[in-house]
């Protein structure tokens, strides 16, 4: 949660900071603020409740001069969204200013001790406790800022990414991280700072991904200095990032979400590039080649994930079990980490996260590692924490996802899980050559079928207007499409605020059927697969109770089409790959309903893109 930006160099910092905040606003949009060392040597903090545009309006008559600054866009944890609780936070003397992403778990204890020493607080946040603690140590012991930060962090329990300015040391920024991402950009005679690389890549492609426990000193005219909490000098790896700036704007679409839905065919082509050969008859994953023994000898796979990634994991479970004949469990990372699970060295734990920074998934990885399991990461963000914490894995390579409601990342995760299943099944000889070739060839063809599916965008937009009245939705699917029903319901909840539930279609009779009446829209995924007849029976049960049915059917279906209210046709594909097509109309339906209701689809209330705190 929350977005951090920093700049130190010879340029005006404020425009760079504001542009960076706009690129990170998907991380939080309750409030925003900047701190700048002005050209006159003052440390100015300007902040307000609301979004980055509100901050820009607020700063119109303020002194935003200076070449050194930090900025923040907030998703509230401690303290309600307000100007007072917005970051940056001053220390008591206003000589220091801090921005922070994360949670200080022992803030109440620290706050009580500081108040007993005469320190006064302006906000309700845990963050202010940290800057007050740093100043208290700095002044009491007459220390420089770096040493004061190191000593303060010894006393802190929790997760943090922080950046600090000191009015008395105006040519530096101190930054530190623990369990929350922070990236340093290295330019020509300048440094940049970001929660991820998106606010940095316009200025430099050279970055350092800070590790847990790293403290960075960004100083004008000097090389980057990175130390640990004990002041031991470190030699971080400078990496090159490759992000197309065009991926960071809307590209003519009204919202990032719609753009990212339409990017999915190209994204999946990129995801498969170099992994499925040009003849579409073989899948090669380097992780399977390099760690064949660990993967093939596994007695069990455990998939840990949250939210949309968990839904992708449910699909992955079915594909891996079907093709590889390996038992697979799918766990919410938040539950897995706290329930004392049975994990053995014979297990492979697959951790799935778009951002690579999901706090619960990271904690699950740590727990699994402590029990000797082999860890496989599936992630989108290169250089993020999960890829660095796992033994091996696969990037999904779908490009930056800005819309808070995940779309292309979900399809990328399902695609990587499909390729992993195929590669393992071939090595284990649990799939016939004929079936292997058929699935590989069909997976390679999915992007073209996605493009065909996206041609129905306008008709789905028209259809969505009919259902903006709804207060509840039910989504039903079976087999591989049951997780798609869950994902479709989640998308609608996230961006339109309509209550929706996903169920296995056969479970409808075990409770949800009581909800069905003429005001209850029911989305049913009813393609021509092994369970077609059973799903048809479920639809008839809904219609007998006057439910409104939107059916996703295989192209040319003339049975279900005659009895339902609305039909969306899908191109034919192999059953295990159906989720890659059936999820698209559900994404579009949720998007257009939310737009019709006037909702902010890219920044839905109370949500942020990356959940880096519990």
Secondary structure, 3 states (H helix, E strand, C coil): CCEEEEEECCCCHHHHHHHHHHHHHHHCCCEEEEEEECCCCCEEEEEEECCHHHHHHHHHHCCCCCCEEEEEEECCCCCCCCCCCCCCEECCCCCEEEEEEEEECCHHHHHHHHHHCCCCCCCCCHHHHHHHHHHHHHHHHCCCHHHHHHHHHHCCCEEEEEEEEECCEEEEEEEEEECCCCEEEEECCEEEEECCHHHCCCCCCEEEECCCCCEEEEECCCCCEEECCCCCEECCCCEECCCCHHHHCCCCCCCHHHHHHHCHHHHHHHHHCCCECCCCCCECCHHHHHCHHHHHCCCEEEEEECHHHHHHHHHHHHHHHHHHCCCEEEEEHHHHCCCCCCCCCCEEEEEEECCCCCHHHHHHHHHHHHCCCEEEEEECCCCCHHHHHCCEEEECCCCCCCCCCCCHHHHHHHHHHHHHHHHHHHHHCCCCHHHHHHHHHHHHHHHHHHHHHHCCHHHHHHHHHCCCCCCEEEEEECHHHHHHHHHHHHHHHHHHCCEEEEEEHHHHHHCHHHHCCCCCEEEEEECCCCCHHHHHHHHHHHHHCCCEEEEEEECCCCCHHHCCCEEEEECCCCHHHCHHHHHHHHHHHHHHHHHHCCCCCCCCCCCCCCCCCC
